[in-house]
Amino acid sequence: MPNKTAETQAEAVEQTPVHVDHLIFNGELAAENAWCVSYDADTLPEQRPAFVPLALWQANQEDAELAPLLTSDTELTAELGKQLGNAVAIAIDFPAFTDGRGYSIARLLRERYGYSGEVRAVGDVLVDQLEYMRRCGFTAMALRDDQHPEDALRALSFISVRYQPDVEERQALFERRLADNK
């Protein structure tokens, strides 16, 4: 059998739906993960339900078992924000843990465009990012394979008081304290 080149192997990976075993959903370890993630921009995956690249989702919006996968460089325009409001769920890809653009996309979806469905972080998702993701509006986080779900659950319960406002708590701590003292 001939050896595959690195490029051929990379293409095979892109065309294969990615299944995630470590899914945190609403602060708990999910019992199951029915959704697969496909990075293939040209072909719909056989397994459903599936997150697919934005353009592929836009071309197949009538398929209720498809949801958009947003890359970290997605520009959320008012038109796109309105269109995404119809999605049953939205996945945002983190190509590297150092790429923070996905946080901004999630926050814009929640605060500017009023999206209320599932927002899932996929890709290079580490335990130490989860609290920040939740504060930006993520409801589900698909951990990288080498991350331990038990550590993730501990990380999500570690911080009990937040000083800054976020998508869940709109007032800073000092504002909440001032309101309590009135």
N, CA, C and O of each residue as an XYZ file, in Angstrom:
728
protein
N       0.844     -1.169      0.000
C       0.000      0.000      0.000
C       0.890      1.233      0.000
O       1.789      1.326      0.835
N       0.671      2.198     -0.919
C       1.515      3.383     -0.986
C       1.289      4.295      0.212
O       0.198      4.351      0.779
N       2.353      5.011      0.584
C       2.244      5.972      1.668
C       1.502      7.204      1.193
O       1.708      7.677      0.076
N       0.632      7.719      2.056
C      -0.077      8.960      1.731
C       0.832     10.134      2.055
O       1.577     10.109      3.035
N       0.763     11.142      1.235
C       1.521     12.353      1.539
C       0.804     13.093      2.651
O      -0.356     12.802      2.944
N       1.475     14.038      3.269
C       0.870     14.819      4.343
C      -0.348     15.580      3.822
O      -1.349     15.720      4.525
N      -0.254     16.074      2.578
C      -1.370     16.828      2.004
C      -2.593     15.934      1.805
O      -3.716     16.348      2.095
N      -2.385     14.729      1.319
C      -3.483     13.788      1.110
C      -4.105     13.399      2.444
O      -5.327     13.283      2.545
N      -3.285     13.197      3.466
C      -3.799     12.866      4.789
C      -4.615     14.023      5.348
O      -5.662     13.794      5.954
N      -4.163     15.258      5.162
C      -4.893     16.428      5.647
C      -6.247     16.538      4.952
O      -7.249     16.859      5.591
N      -6.281     16.272      3.641
C      -7.538     16.315      2.917
C      -8.503     15.261      3.446
O      -9.698     15.534      3.569
N      -8.019     14.075      3.760
C      -8.869     13.005      4.283
C      -9.462     13.395      5.628
O     -10.624     13.100      5.907
N      -8.665     14.057      6.463
C      -9.152     14.493      7.765
C     -10.246     15.536      7.587
O     -11.264     15.473      8.277
N     -10.063     16.507      6.669
C     -11.054     17.549      6.456
C     -12.380     16.987      5.985
O     -13.433     17.547      6.291
N     -12.346     15.898      5.251
C     -13.560     15.341      4.686
C     -14.258     14.373      5.636
O     -15.354     13.899      5.338
N     -13.648     14.080      6.753
C     -14.224     13.143      7.711
C     -14.877     13.921      8.840
O     -14.235     14.772      9.454
N     -16.159     13.640      9.128
C     -16.786     14.309     10.266
C     -16.013     14.011     11.550
O     -15.545     12.891     11.756
N     -15.886     14.999     12.391
C     -15.170     14.859     13.642
C     -16.184     14.599     14.751
O     -17.130     15.368     14.924
N     -15.990     13.530     15.493
C     -16.891     13.195     16.594
C     -16.201     13.548     17.907
O     -15.031     13.225     18.113
N     -16.923     14.200     18.772
C     -16.351     14.655     20.028
C     -16.908     13.822     21.167
O     -18.123     13.679     21.305
N     -16.016     13.272     21.986
C     -16.440     12.447     23.109
C     -16.615     13.247     24.396
O     -17.375     12.846     25.278
N     -15.925     14.361     24.508
C     -15.945     15.145     25.743
C     -16.725     16.429     25.520
O     -16.155     17.456     25.152
N     -18.014     16.367     25.740
C     -18.866     17.528     25.522
C     -19.430     18.015     26.843
O     -20.062     17.260     27.583
N     -19.194     19.283     27.127
C     -19.783     19.935     28.292
C     -20.972     20.727     27.777
O     -20.825     21.560     26.883
N     -22.148     20.473     28.335
C     -23.362     21.150     27.889
C     -24.064     21.743     29.106
O     -24.422     21.022     30.038
N     -24.258     23.054     29.092
C     -24.886     23.775     30.207
C     -24.230     23.447     31.547
O     -24.911     23.241     32.552
N     -22.906     23.403     31.545
C     -22.154     23.204     32.775
C     -22.061     21.774     33.266
O     -21.540     21.531     34.354
N     -22.555     20.821     32.488
C     -22.514     19.418     32.891
C     -21.964     18.568     31.757
O     -22.003     18.960     30.591
N     -21.453     17.400     32.117
C     -20.986     16.463     31.106
C     -22.201     15.914     30.371
O     -23.108     15.354     30.987
N     -22.216     16.076     29.059
C     -23.354     15.627     28.261
C     -23.414     14.104     28.240
O     -22.385     13.436     28.143
N     -24.613     13.567     28.331
C     -24.801     12.115     28.304
C     -24.514     11.563     26.913
O     -24.050     10.432     26.766
N     -24.794     12.371     25.898
C     -24.522     11.939     24.529
C     -24.213     13.149     23.665
O     -24.507     14.288     24.027
N     -23.623     12.878     22.531
C     -23.315     13.927     21.569
C     -23.763     13.437     20.200
O     -23.028     12.726     19.514
N     -24.951     13.815     19.816
C     -25.489     13.363     18.539
C     -24.863     14.105     17.363
O     -24.826     13.578     16.251
N     -24.375     15.312     17.593
C     -23.866     16.159     16.514
C     -22.444     15.776     16.116
O     -21.591     15.516     16.965
N     -22.211     15.748     14.813
C     -20.841     15.620     14.324
C     -20.449     16.963     13.716
O     -21.308     17.791     13.410
N     -19.177     17.166     13.547
C     -18.652     18.402     12.976
C     -17.913     18.042     11.698
O     -17.015     17.200     11.706
N     -18.294     18.680     10.609
C     -17.625     18.446      9.335
C     -16.995     19.744      8.854
O     -17.657     20.779      8.783
N     -15.711     19.681      8.525
C     -14.994     20.854      8.022
C     -14.949     20.871      6.495
O     -14.375     21.782      5.899
N     -15.548     19.874      5.868
C     -15.558     19.766      4.414
C     -16.527     20.794      3.846
O     -17.729     20.710      4.098
N     -16.033     21.747      3.094
C     -16.847     22.840      2.569
C     -17.618     22.466      1.308
O     -18.439     23.251      0.834
N     -17.365     21.272      0.755
C     -17.979     20.907     -0.520
C     -19.034     19.812     -0.433
O     -19.945     19.770     -1.259
N     -18.929     18.931      0.546
C     -19.787     17.753      0.601
C     -20.506     17.675      1.939
O     -19.904     17.887      2.992
N     -21.791     17.371      1.892
C     -22.550     17.175      3.122
C     -22.158     15.843      3.753
O     -21.991     14.849      3.045
N     -22.011     15.812      5.060
C     -21.668     14.538      5.728
C     -22.865     13.591      5.720
O     -24.017     14.024      5.686
N     -22.576     12.310      5.751
C     -23.649     11.310      5.789
C     -24.318     11.289      7.152
O     -25.537     11.152      7.248
N     -23.520     11.425      8.209
C     -24.096     11.390      9.558
C     -24.822     12.696      9.849
O     -24.349     13.780      9.507
N     -25.956     12.570     10.475
C     -26.737     13.727     10.878
C     -27.155     13.546     12.324
O     -27.262     12.405     12.776
N     -27.391     14.587     13.056
C     -27.225     15.998     12.724
C     -25.747     16.367     12.631
O     -24.881     15.692     13.187
N     -25.485     17.465     11.909
C     -24.097     17.857     11.666
C     -23.943     19.363     11.600
O     -24.802     20.081     11.089
N     -22.817     19.819     12.135
C     -22.385     21.196     11.924
C     -21.562     21.196     10.648
O     -20.650     20.384     10.497
N     -21.874     22.096      9.732
C     -21.168     22.178      8.452
C     -20.725     23.619      8.220
O     -21.295     24.536      8.810
N     -19.716     23.835      7.370
C     -19.272     25.204      7.092
C     -20.435     26.105      6.678
O     -21.401     25.651      6.063
N     -20.327     27.366      7.019
C     -21.401     28.343      6.848
C     -21.988     28.336      5.439
O     -23.210     28.278      5.296
N     -21.165     28.392      4.400
C     -21.679     28.448      3.022
C     -22.476     27.190      2.682
O     -23.487     27.270      1.983
N     -22.040     26.049      3.160
C     -22.748     24.794      2.903
C     -24.095     24.795      3.636
O     -25.098     24.331      3.093
N     -24.115     25.311      4.855
C     -25.365     25.424      5.609
C     -26.322     26.382      4.908
O     -27.513     26.098      4.781
N     -25.795     27.523      4.451
C     -26.645     28.503      3.775
C     -27.286     27.919      2.522
O     -28.427     28.250      2.197
N     -26.571     27.061      1.823
C     -27.098     26.446      0.604
C     -28.086     25.320      0.900
O     -28.806     24.875      0.007
N     -28.124     24.855      2.159
C     -28.980     23.719      2.526
C     -29.809     24.008      3.774
O     -30.009     23.113      4.595
N     -30.290     25.224      3.933
C     -31.015     25.608      5.144
C     -32.310     24.844      5.355
O     -32.818     24.782      6.475
N     -32.848     24.263      4.295
C     -34.088     23.496      4.443
C     -33.866     22.186      5.192
O     -34.827     21.574      5.658
N     -32.623     21.748      5.315
C     -32.290     20.521      6.037
C     -32.174     20.843      7.527
O     -31.198     21.449      7.970
N     -33.174     20.433      8.282
C     -33.236     20.752      9.712
C     -32.160     20.054     10.531
O     -31.958     20.397     11.696
N     -31.465     19.083      9.947
C     -30.421     18.366     10.675
C     -29.039     18.944     10.421
O     -28.033     18.323     10.764
N     -28.983     20.120      9.826
C     -27.717     20.811      9.601
C     -27.704     22.109     10.386
O     -28.736     22.761     10.550
N     -26.533     22.475     10.868
C     -26.354     23.736     11.583
C     -25.021     24.335     11.138
O     -24.124     23.607     10.713
N     -24.889     25.659     11.234
C     -23.669     26.303     10.745
C     -22.463     26.131     11.657
O     -22.571     26.140     12.883
N     -21.315     25.977     11.017
C     -20.010     25.981     11.674
C     -19.330     27.266     11.253
O     -19.010     27.443     10.077
N     -19.106     28.163     12.194
C     -18.485     29.447     11.896
C     -16.989     29.375     12.161
O     -16.560     28.904     13.215
N     -16.203     29.841     11.208
C     -14.760     29.926     11.419
C     -14.464     31.172     12.233
O     -15.305     32.064     12.348
N     -13.286     31.230     12.789
C     -12.940     32.352     13.663
C     -12.839     33.673     12.905
O     -12.846     34.736     13.528
N     -12.744     33.631     11.574
C     -12.676     34.876     10.813
C     -14.020     35.277     10.211
O     -14.069     36.133      9.327
N     -15.107     34.668     10.678
C     -16.440     35.011     10.191
C     -16.782     36.439     10.586
O     -16.628     36.824     11.745
N     -17.243     37.221      9.622
C     -17.687     38.589      9.898
C     -19.189     38.568     10.108
O     -19.945     38.260      9.186
N     -19.623     38.892     11.308
C     -21.049     38.883     11.613
C     -21.684     40.201     11.202
O     -21.592     41.196     11.922
N     -22.314     40.205     10.066
C     -23.055     41.372      9.610
C     -24.475     41.277     10.161
O     -24.876     40.230     10.670
N     -25.227     42.354     10.062
C     -26.613     42.337     10.522
C     -27.414     41.300      9.746
O     -28.241     40.599     10.328
N     -27.183     41.193      8.454
C     -27.896     40.220      7.621
C     -27.574     38.789      8.049
O     -28.473     37.959      8.178
N     -26.290     38.502      8.267
C     -25.895     37.160      8.693
C     -26.430     36.868     10.088
O     -26.896     35.760     10.352
N     -26.367     37.851     10.982
C     -26.898     37.663     12.333
C     -28.367     37.294     12.308
O     -28.806     36.431     13.067
N     -29.133     37.946     11.437
C     -30.560     37.637     11.301
C     -30.742     36.231     10.740
O     -31.592     35.480     11.220
N     -29.962     35.869      9.736
C     -30.048     34.551      9.127
C     -29.700     33.454     10.139
O     -30.354     32.411     10.171
N     -28.681     33.683     10.961
C     -28.269     32.694     11.958
C     -29.316     32.510     13.054
O     -29.325     31.489     13.742
N     -30.190     33.488     13.215
C     -31.266     33.372     14.198
C     -32.175     32.186     13.941
O     -32.857     31.718     14.852
N     -32.193     31.695     12.710
C     -33.022     30.545     12.350
C     -32.326     29.207     12.597
O     -32.953     28.157     12.460
N     -31.070     29.225     12.951
C     -30.310     27.977     13.155
C     -30.684     27.345     14.489
O     -30.852     28.041     15.491
N     -30.812     26.029     14.495
C     -31.135     25.299     15.715
C     -29.960     25.337     16.689
O     -30.158     25.297     17.903
N     -28.748     25.414     16.163
C     -27.520     25.489     16.962
C     -26.438     26.105     16.085
O     -26.551     26.112     14.859
N     -25.400     26.615     16.712
C     -24.276     27.207     15.981
C     -22.989     26.725     16.634
O     -22.841     26.785     17.854
N     -22.061     26.246     15.812
C     -20.736     25.869     16.312
C     -19.742     26.940     15.871
O     -19.810     27.442     14.749
N     -18.828     27.278     16.760
C     -17.770     28.240     16.447
C     -16.448     27.516     16.613
O     -16.165     26.945     17.667
N     -15.642     27.546     15.561
C     -14.374     26.818     15.544
C     -13.263     27.644     16.170
O     -13.108     28.829     15.875
N     -12.496     27.003     17.036
C     -11.274     27.578     17.595
C     -10.113     26.820     16.961
O      -9.772     25.728     17.414
N      -9.492     27.391     15.905
C      -8.426     26.667     15.213
C      -7.183     26.481     16.081
O      -6.408     25.547     15.874
N      -6.999     27.365     17.043
C      -5.895     27.286     18.002
C      -6.380     27.925     19.297
O      -7.175     28.864     19.269
N      -5.906     27.421     20.425
C      -6.372     27.980     21.694
C      -5.963     29.445     21.852
O      -6.531     30.159     22.678
N      -4.998     29.888     21.080
C      -4.543     31.284     21.150
C      -5.389     32.223     20.299
O      -5.185     33.437     20.340
N      -6.323     31.696     19.537
C      -7.172     32.507     18.669
C      -8.450     32.845     19.421
O      -9.308     31.981     19.597
N      -8.588     34.078     19.863
C      -9.727     34.480     20.684
C     -10.896     35.070     19.935
O     -11.838     35.552     20.565
N     -10.877     35.054     18.609
C     -11.963     35.678     17.846
C     -13.300     34.977     18.057
O     -14.348     35.607     17.911
N     -13.288     33.699     18.393
C     -14.536     32.970     18.640
C     -15.309     33.515     19.825
O     -16.539     33.463     19.839
N     -14.606     34.038     20.820
C     -15.275     34.648     21.972
C     -16.119     35.838     21.515
O     -17.264     35.998     21.938
N     -15.545     36.661     20.656
C     -16.256     37.844     20.158
C     -17.468     37.451     19.333
O     -18.523     38.077     19.438
N     -17.326     36.417     18.513
C     -18.454     35.962     17.697
C     -19.600     35.514     18.595
O     -20.750     35.883     18.357
N     -19.304     34.729     19.620
C     -20.348     34.246     20.526
C     -21.025     35.407     21.243
O     -22.249     35.435     21.370
N     -20.244     36.347     21.703
C     -20.823     37.478     22.435
C     -21.699     38.323     21.527
O     -22.770     38.769     21.939
N     -21.256     38.550     20.291
C     -22.079     39.289     19.338
C     -23.378     38.542     19.033
O     -24.442     39.157     18.965
N     -23.301     37.248     18.851
C     -24.512     36.466     18.592
C     -25.524     36.654     19.713
O     -26.716     36.823     19.456
N     -25.061     36.625     20.935
C     -25.962     36.743     22.094
C     -26.461     38.169     22.296
O     -27.665     38.405     22.393
N     -25.529     39.117     22.360
C     -25.897     40.470     22.766
C     -26.422     41.344     21.630
O     -27.400     42.067     21.821
N     -25.815     41.299     20.487
C     -26.232     42.167     19.388
C     -27.374     41.558     18.578
O     -28.303     42.258     18.177
N     -27.296     40.238     18.338
C     -28.272     39.612     17.455
C     -29.304     38.766     18.188
O     -30.187     38.191     17.552
N     -29.213     38.680     19.505
C     -30.230     38.031     20.320
C     -30.399     36.542     20.104
O     -31.479     36.001     20.339
N     -29.347     35.871     19.661
C     -29.449     34.432     19.432
C     -29.606     33.718     20.769
O     -28.846     33.970     21.703
N     -30.596     32.823     20.863
C     -30.862     32.161     22.135
C     -30.661     30.647     22.096
O     -30.866     29.982     23.111
N     -30.268     30.090     20.960
C     -30.049     28.650     20.851
C     -28.677     28.233     21.357
O     -27.955     29.015     21.975
N     -28.342     26.992     21.082
C     -27.048     26.455     21.509
C     -25.922     27.096     20.713
O     -25.987     27.183     19.487
N     -24.889     27.542     21.420
C     -23.643     27.995     20.799
C     -22.558     27.074     21.329
O     -22.303     27.026     22.532
N     -21.918     26.341     20.415
C     -20.953     25.308     20.791
C     -19.548     25.683     20.335
O     -19.346     26.067     19.183
N     -18.588     25.571     21.233
C     -17.176     25.767     20.904
C     -16.603     24.433     20.464
O     -16.746     23.431     21.164
N     -15.948     24.417     19.297
C     -15.309     23.205     18.787
C     -13.886     23.550     18.362
O     -13.546     24.718     18.179
N     -13.078     22.538     18.212
C     -11.697     22.750     17.782
C     -10.725     22.592     18.926
O     -10.792     21.622     19.680
N      -9.817     23.548     19.055
C      -8.762     23.500     20.064
C      -9.272     24.110     21.371
O      -8.852     25.198     21.766
N     -10.183     23.393     22.036
C     -10.844     23.878     23.247
C     -10.198     23.230     24.463
O     -10.194     22.007     24.606
N      -9.649     24.075     25.340
C      -8.954     23.614     26.544
C      -9.771     23.919     27.792
O     -10.616     24.815     27.794
N      -9.511     23.174     28.837
C     -10.229     23.329     30.105
C     -10.135     24.756     30.640
O     -11.129     25.297     31.124
N      -8.958     25.370     30.559
C      -8.806     26.696     31.158
C      -9.518     27.799     30.385
O      -9.500     28.947     30.829
N     -10.135     27.507     29.263
C     -10.891     28.496     28.496
C     -12.380     28.467     28.820
O     -13.095     29.408     28.476
N     -12.855     27.434     29.459
C     -14.288     27.183     29.567
C     -15.061     28.271     30.288
O     -16.139     28.654     29.833
N     -14.552     28.774     31.385
C     -15.263     29.824     32.123
C     -15.419     31.072     31.261
O     -16.475     31.704     31.270
N     -14.380     31.429     30.522
C     -14.465     32.592     29.634
C     -15.463     32.339     28.512
O     -16.213     33.236     28.126
N     -15.470     31.118     27.992
C     -16.425     30.781     26.935
C     -17.857     30.912     27.444
O     -18.713     31.481     26.767
N     -18.109     30.388     28.626
C     -19.455     30.480     29.191
C     -19.864     31.936     29.374
O     -21.007     32.302     29.100
N     -18.949     32.754     29.830
C     -19.254     34.166     30.056
C     -19.521     34.922     28.762
O     -20.164     35.972     28.771
N     -19.024     34.385     27.644
C     -19.257     35.007     26.337
C     -20.492     34.451     25.635
O     -20.861     34.939     24.567
N     -21.132     33.447     26.212
C     -22.374     32.951     25.649
C     -22.367     31.531     25.130
O     -23.374     31.077     24.589
N     -21.264     30.814     25.276
C     -21.244     29.418     24.849
C     -22.053     28.576     25.842
O     -21.920     28.727     27.056
N     -22.883     27.695     25.307
C     -23.644     26.781     26.150
C     -23.083     25.370     26.082
O     -23.388     24.534     26.933
N     -22.264     25.105     25.073
C     -21.664     23.780     24.922
C     -20.209     23.953     24.498
O     -19.884     24.826     23.693
N     -19.345     23.117     25.046
C     -17.927     23.161     24.720
C     -17.442     21.745     24.457
O     -17.517     20.880     25.330
N     -16.950     21.518     23.262
C     -16.424     20.210     22.880
C     -14.923     20.226     23.146
O     -14.154     20.832     22.401
N     -14.525     19.561     24.203
C     -13.129     19.567     24.635
C     -12.228     18.840     23.644
O     -12.627     17.869     23.002
N     -11.003     19.341     23.541
C      -9.985     18.641     22.766
C      -9.792     17.258     23.389
O      -9.971     17.100     24.597
N      -9.435     16.268     22.596
C      -9.365     14.878     23.056
C      -8.460     14.650     24.261
O      -8.708     13.735     25.046
N      -7.416     15.460     24.427
C      -6.503     15.241     25.549
C      -6.939     15.953     26.830
O      -6.224     15.906     27.830
N      -8.090     16.604     26.816
C      -8.602     17.306     27.987
C      -9.559     16.385     28.748
O     -10.308     15.623     28.136
N      -9.534     16.456     30.066
C     -10.337     15.568     30.900
C     -11.641     16.247     31.322
O     -11.614     17.352     31.864
N     -12.764     15.605     31.081
C     -14.059     16.199     31.433
C     -14.197     16.532     32.917
O     -14.837     17.523     33.266
N     -13.609     15.721     33.793
C     -13.702     15.990     35.227
C     -13.013     17.309     35.573
O     -13.503     18.076     36.402
N     -11.867     17.564     34.927
C     -11.172     18.839     35.132
C     -12.018     20.001     34.629
O     -12.029     21.075     35.230
N     -12.718     19.783     33.537
C     -13.572     20.824     32.966
C     -14.702     21.187     33.925
O     -14.997     22.365     34.129
N     -15.321     20.187     34.501
C     -16.419     20.452     35.440
C     -15.932     21.202     36.670
O     -16.613     22.099     37.168
N     -14.748     20.833     37.161
C     -14.161     21.563     38.301
C     -13.853     23.007     37.915
O     -14.094     23.929     38.695
N     -13.324     23.197     36.720
C     -12.978     24.556     36.268
C     -14.218     25.435     36.163
O     -14.164     26.625     36.473
N     -15.324     24.860     35.731
C     -16.550     25.643     35.582
C     -17.191     26.005     36.916
O     -17.973     26.953     36.985
N     -16.876     25.273     37.964
C     -17.457     25.581     39.273
C     -16.470     26.313     40.184
O     -16.812     26.631     41.323
N     -15.280     26.579     39.715
C     -14.227     27.161     40.541
C     -14.511     28.621     40.897
O     -14.290     29.021     42.041
N     -14.987     29.414     39.960
C     -15.226     30.843     40.198
C     -16.673     31.046     40.614
O     -17.595     30.706     39.872
N     -16.867     31.601     41.803
C     -18.231     31.789     42.300
C     -18.712     33.231     42.172
O     -19.917     33.473     42.102
N     -17.788     34.193     42.142
C     -18.151     35.605     42.021
C     -17.362     36.206     40.873
O     -16.140     36.079     40.804
N     -18.074     36.858     39.981
C     -17.431     37.522     38.843
C     -17.548     39.038     39.011
O     -18.622     39.555     39.320
N     -16.463     39.723     38.810
C     -16.464     41.176     38.955
C     -17.021     41.888     37.729
O     -17.760     42.864     37.860
N     -16.670     41.405     36.534
C     -17.073     42.065     35.304
C     -18.429     41.542     34.827
O     -18.824     40.422     35.152
N     -19.136     42.370     34.049
C     -20.389     41.892     33.463
C     -20.103     40.899     32.329
O     -19.012     40.892     31.758
N     -21.083     40.075     32.019
C     -20.972     39.132     30.913
C     -22.360     38.887     30.345
O     -23.298     39.604     30.695
N     -22.516     37.894     29.479
C     -23.821     37.664     28.862
C     -24.852     37.148     29.860
O     -26.051     37.320     29.640
N     -24.422     36.527     30.937
C     -25.354     36.039     31.959
C     -25.665     37.109     32.995
O     -26.818     37.265     33.397
N     -24.665     37.832     33.423
C     -24.806     38.871     34.451
C     -24.441     40.211     33.830
O     -23.271     40.469     33.545
N     -25.432     41.057     33.621
C     -25.232     42.318     32.890
C     -24.617     43.431     33.737
O     -24.144     44.425     33.187
N     -24.613     43.287     35.048
C     -24.058     44.322     35.912
C     -22.736     43.866     36.512
O     -22.562     42.694     36.848
N     -21.805     44.813     36.641
C     -20.549     44.537     37.331
C     -20.846     44.347     38.817
O     -21.900     44.759     39.301
N     -19.927     43.731     39.530
C     -20.133     43.453     40.952
C     -20.399     44.737     41.736
O     -21.277     44.755     42.598
N     -19.662     45.803     41.456
C     -19.872     47.036     42.220
C     -21.274     47.591     41.957
O     -21.875     48.171     42.861
N     -21.801     47.432     40.760
C     -23.157     47.898     40.452
C     -24.201     47.073     41.201
O     -25.198     47.614     41.679
N     -23.974     45.781     41.302
C     -24.900     44.928     42.049
C     -24.874     45.283     43.520
O     -25.914     45.302     44.179
N     -23.678     45.569     44.040
C     -23.577     45.942     45.459
C     -24.230     47.292     45.726
O     -24.885     47.468     46.753
N     -24.060     48.245     44.815
C     -24.718     49.560     44.979
C     -26.226     49.403     44.955
O     -26.933     50.043     45.733
N     -26.724     48.553     44.066
C     -28.182     48.344     43.980
C     -28.708     47.676     45.236
O     -29.830     47.962     45.657
N     -27.925     46.790     45.849
C     -28.338     46.114     47.095
C     -28.380     47.069     48.277
O     -29.158     46.870     49.211
N     -27.536     48.121     48.243
C     -27.455     49.056     49.370
C     -28.460     50.174     49.293
O     -28.525     50.996     50.207
N     -29.235     50.237     48.256
C     -30.232     51.328     48.136
C     -31.468     51.048     48.929
O     -32.394     51.858     48.935
